[in-house]
Every structure is written in C-alpha cells, then in structure tokens.
Amino acid sequence: MTKTLIFDTETTGKNDPILIEAAWIEVLDIPSFQLGASFCERFNPGKPIELGALATHHIYDEELVDCLPASSFALPPNCEYLIGHNIDYDWNVVNQPNLKRICTLALARKVWPNIDAYSQSALVYYLDRKNAKTILKNAHSAEADVMICASILKQLCTTMKVTSMEQLWTLSEEARIPSVMPFGKHKGELIADVPMDYKRWLLNQDNIDSYLKSALLGGS
C-alpha cells in the first residue's frame, strides 16, 4: 500500500544544508483526514550548524554527537506523496527521492491570494488567531512543524473540496506554475505580458525551473 507523508526537516543552514532532524506523519485518508504513524529523529550532520539555523531551531551541535549520520536517513518504502510547506527544500535535503511532491505553500498562495504572508506561522494566525500562540509554542522543530502543516493542509483540503490525494497533487502542480515573473528585468510582470524574445532566451538557459518553464511555454 502506498503512503502519503507530511514531511519536515531541520538543517545546518542555508549553505549546502545537511539534515539534523526529520519528522513525518502519515495521512491515511483525505476526506476524513485521518492521520497514522509518525516519526521524528535527529541526525549528526558531520558539519557545524550555522548561527542563523541555530537561532531558528535551537538545536546545538553537541546534542547531535551520538546521533546516526545524516546519510543514514531514508523515507519509508512505498511513499508516493510527500507533503510540506515549500516541500522542495526538504526534498532536496533528503536527496530528491522519486515521488510526487505536494506544496502547501503554493496551495496557500493560490487559495488565499489576498493575505500578506505565507509562512506556516503566519497562516496559523490567519486561520486560527485565537489559538495561534499555543499552537506555535514549539514551532521550528520538525515534529511541531509537521503537525502545523497538517492543520493547514486540512483547511486547504476543506476549502478546495479535495476528495483524493491525486486530486490534491494535481492542484498543487497547477498552483506551482507562476503567473508573474519571479526575477530578472521583467520581475513582477505577468508572464503573459513578457516579450516573446525574452521568453525564448530564458527557455534556452540551463537549469530553468520546470514550473517556470511550463508558464513560459503556456504563454508562447
């Protein structure tokens, strides 16, 4: 049986991030949003933690000395869908396993386009202002962030009337295709309005983001 996991990591920082904590919880069913088995474990990254990362997750290097090496981590077998807030970051940290990614950040931007911030913490304040301080007490640990992501995902699925994981993945893929240029001399312009010669030039560049490529081709 295939698995769907909500997944989060904590890492050494921005420069060549290495795993130091991984957490996941299984989503058994979308309509009922029943959750199943969970996992949370720390790992030794074999390199120092950057100060910026330490200030976020408060995990000391010395706490990881006796942990298994980061390279030993693997997702459970038969995992088909991996869900997270900016899931590509976590996916890259664990060496890009072959599965379908669902991004709650992209979905939130699509579903609630008129709010001014889309971090998990900001979304908790938007969706449950009364209880937000309590919910966010342990934010920025992988285990807490997985549960926060689960609550955001439930709201997204309810709002979008999602009935299956495949439908959710399709909606996520659609939400990840940008409508506005994210960088360059045409940053902030609607992709549909970007000059054709610039689109052709950008499409010929190496390592162009696949979702941006889809947007550029759609408007050509």
C-alpha positions as CSV (number, residue, x, y, z in Angstrom):
1,M,0.0,0.0,0.0
2,T,1.3,3.4,-1.0
3,K,2.0,6.1,1.7
4,T,1.3,9.8,1.9
5,L,3.6,11.7,4.4
6,I,3.6,15.2,5.7
7,F,7.3,15.9,6.0
8,D,9.6,18.5,7.5
9,T,13.3,18.8,8.2
10,E,15.7,21.0,10.2
11,T,19.1,21.5,8.8
12,T,22.6,23.0,9.3
13,G,21.6,26.2,7.4
14,K,21.5,27.9,4.0
15,N,24.9,26.8,2.7
16,D,24.8,23.2,1.5
17,P,22.1,22.3,4.1
18,I,22.6,18.9,5.8
19,L,19.8,17.1,7.7
20,I,19.9,17.3,11.5
21,E,16.2,16.5,12.3
22,A,13.5,14.8,10.2
23,A,9.8,14.3,11.1
24,W,6.9,12.9,9.2
25,I,3.3,11.8,9.9
26,E,1.2,9.6,7.6
27,V,-2.1,10.8,6.1
28,L,-4.3,7.8,5.8
29,D,-7.3,9.4,4.1
30,I,-8.2,12.8,2.6
31,P,-12.0,13.1,3.2
32,S,-11.7,12.2,6.8
33,F,-8.2,13.5,7.2
34,Q,-7.2,10.6,9.4
35,L,-3.6,10.6,10.5
36,G,-1.5,7.5,11.1
37,A,2.1,6.5,12.1
38,S,4.6,9.2,12.9
39,F,8.4,9.6,13.1
40,C,10.9,12.1,14.5
41,E,14.6,11.7,14.8
42,R,17.8,13.7,15.0
43,F,21.0,13.1,13.0
44,N,24.6,14.0,13.0
45,P,25.3,16.3,10.0
46,G,29.1,16.0,10.2
47,K,29.5,19.8,9.9
48,P,28.8,22.8,12.1
49,I,25.3,24.3,12.3
50,E,25.2,27.9,11.1
51,L,24.2,30.6,13.6
52,G,21.1,31.6,11.5
53,A,19.8,28.0,11.6
54,L,20.6,27.6,15.3
55,A,18.6,30.8,16.1
56,T,15.7,29.2,14.3
57,H,15.5,25.6,15.6
58,H,17.7,25.9,18.7
59,I,19.4,22.5,18.1
60,Y,23.0,22.5,19.4
61,D,25.8,20.7,17.6
62,E,26.8,18.9,20.8
63,E,23.3,17.4,21.0
64,L,23.9,15.5,17.8
65,V,27.3,13.9,18.5
66,D,25.9,10.5,19.3
67,C,23.1,10.5,16.6
68,L,23.2,8.5,13.5
69,P,24.8,10.2,10.5
70,A,22.5,12.3,8.3
71,S,23.3,10.0,5.4
72,S,21.5,7.1,7.1
73,F,18.1,8.7,6.8
74,A,15.6,7.3,4.4
75,L,11.8,7.7,3.9
76,P,9.8,4.6,4.5
77,P,9.2,2.3,1.4
78,N,6.1,2.8,-0.8
79,C,5.9,6.5,-0.2
80,E,4.1,8.0,-3.2
81,Y,3.2,11.5,-2.0
82,L,5.3,13.9,0.1
83,I,3.6,17.0,1.5
84,G,5.3,20.0,3.0
85,H,5.5,23.8,3.2
86,N,8.0,24.7,0.5
87,I,8.5,20.9,0.1
88,D,11.2,21.2,-2.5
89,Y,13.6,22.4,0.2
90,D,13.1,19.2,2.4
91,W,13.0,17.0,-0.7
92,N,16.4,18.3,-1.8
93,V,17.8,17.8,1.7
94,V,17.0,14.1,1.6
95,N,18.4,13.6,-1.9
96,Q,15.4,14.0,-4.1
97,P,13.5,10.7,-3.7
98,N,11.3,9.6,-6.6
99,L,7.8,10.6,-5.5
100,K,5.1,13.2,-6.0
101,R,5.5,16.4,-4.1
102,I,2.6,18.5,-2.8
103,C,3.5,22.0,-1.7
104,T,1.2,23.6,0.9
105,L,3.0,27.0,0.4
106,A,2.0,27.1,-3.3
107,L,-1.5,26.0,-2.5
108,A,-1.9,28.6,0.3
109,R,-0.9,31.4,-2.1
110,K,-3.4,30.1,-4.6
111,V,-6.3,29.6,-2.2
112,W,-5.8,32.8,-0.1
113,P,-4.3,35.3,-2.5
114,N,-5.0,38.4,-0.5
115,I,-3.1,37.9,2.7
116,D,0.4,39.4,3.2
117,A,2.4,36.5,4.5
118,Y,2.5,32.7,3.8
119,S,4.9,31.2,6.4
120,Q,3.4,28.4,8.4
121,S,3.2,30.7,11.5
122,A,1.5,33.5,9.5
123,L,-1.1,31.0,8.2
124,V,-1.8,29.7,11.7
125,Y,-2.5,33.3,12.8
126,Y,-4.7,33.8,9.7
127,L,-6.7,30.5,10.2
128,D,-6.8,30.2,14.0
129,R,-5.9,33.5,15.5
130,K,-7.4,32.7,18.9
131,N,-5.2,29.6,19.5
132,A,-2.2,30.6,17.4
133,K,0.2,31.4,20.3
134,T,-0.4,28.0,21.8
135,I,-0.2,26.2,18.5
136,L,3.1,27.9,17.6
137,K,4.8,27.4,21.0
138,N,7.2,24.8,19.6
139,A,7.3,25.9,16.0
140,H,10.5,25.3,14.1
141,S,11.1,21.9,15.5
142,A,10.5,19.4,12.7
143,E,7.9,17.5,14.8
144,A,5.9,20.6,15.6
145,D,6.1,21.9,12.1
146,V,4.7,18.7,10.7
147,M,1.6,19.0,12.9
148,I,1.2,22.7,12.0
149,C,1.4,21.7,8.3
150,A,-1.2,19.1,8.8
151,S,-3.6,21.6,10.3
152,I,-3.0,24.0,7.3
153,L,-3.4,21.1,4.9
154,K,-6.8,20.2,6.4
155,Q,-8.0,23.7,5.9
156,L,-6.8,23.8,2.3
157,C,-8.5,20.5,1.5
158,T,-11.7,21.6,3.0
159,T,-11.7,24.9,1.2
160,M,-10.8,23.3,-2.2
161,K,-13.2,20.3,-1.6
162,V,-10.4,17.8,-2.2
163,T,-11.5,14.2,-2.2
164,S,-8.3,12.3,-3.2
165,M,-4.6,12.6,-2.9
166,E,-4.1,12.5,-6.7
167,Q,-6.5,15.5,-7.0
168,L,-4.6,17.3,-4.3
169,W,-1.3,16.7,-6.1
170,T,-2.8,17.9,-9.4
171,L,-4.0,21.1,-7.7
172,S,-0.5,21.6,-6.2
173,E,1.1,21.2,-9.5
174,E,-1.2,23.8,-11.0
175,A,-0.6,26.2,-8.1
176,R,3.2,25.9,-8.6
177,I,3.1,27.3,-12.1
178,P,3.8,31.1,-11.7
179,S,1.7,33.8,-13.3
180,V,4.3,36.5,-12.6
181,M,8.0,36.7,-13.4
182,P,9.9,35.9,-10.2
183,F,13.2,37.5,-11.2
184,G,15.1,39.4,-13.9
185,K,14.4,42.6,-15.8
186,H,10.7,41.6,-16.1
187,K,10.3,40.7,-12.4
188,G,6.8,41.4,-11.2
189,E,5.3,41.4,-14.7
190,L,2.6,39.0,-15.8
191,I,4.3,36.2,-17.7
192,A,1.7,36.5,-20.4
193,D,2.9,40.1,-20.9
194,V,6.7,39.3,-21.0
195,P,8.1,39.8,-24.5
196,M,8.4,36.7,-26.6
197,D,12.2,37.1,-27.3
198,Y,12.9,37.2,-23.6
199,K,10.8,34.1,-23.1
200,R,12.8,32.3,-25.8
201,W,16.1,33.4,-24.3
202,L,15.1,32.2,-20.9
203,L,13.9,28.9,-22.2
204,N,17.4,28.3,-23.6
205,Q,19.1,28.7,-20.2
206,D,20.4,25.8,-18.3
207,N,18.6,24.6,-15.1
208,I,15.5,26.6,-15.6
209,D,12.8,25.8,-13.0
210,S,10.3,23.3,-14.5
211,Y,7.3,25.2,-13.3
212,L,8.5,28.5,-14.7
213,K,9.3,26.6,-18.0
214,S,5.6,25.4,-18.1
215,A,4.4,29.0,-17.5
216,L,6.7,30.4,-20.3
217,L,5.6,27.7,-22.7
218,G,2.0,28.3,-21.9
219,G,2.2,31.9,-22.8
220,S,4.2,31.4,-26.0
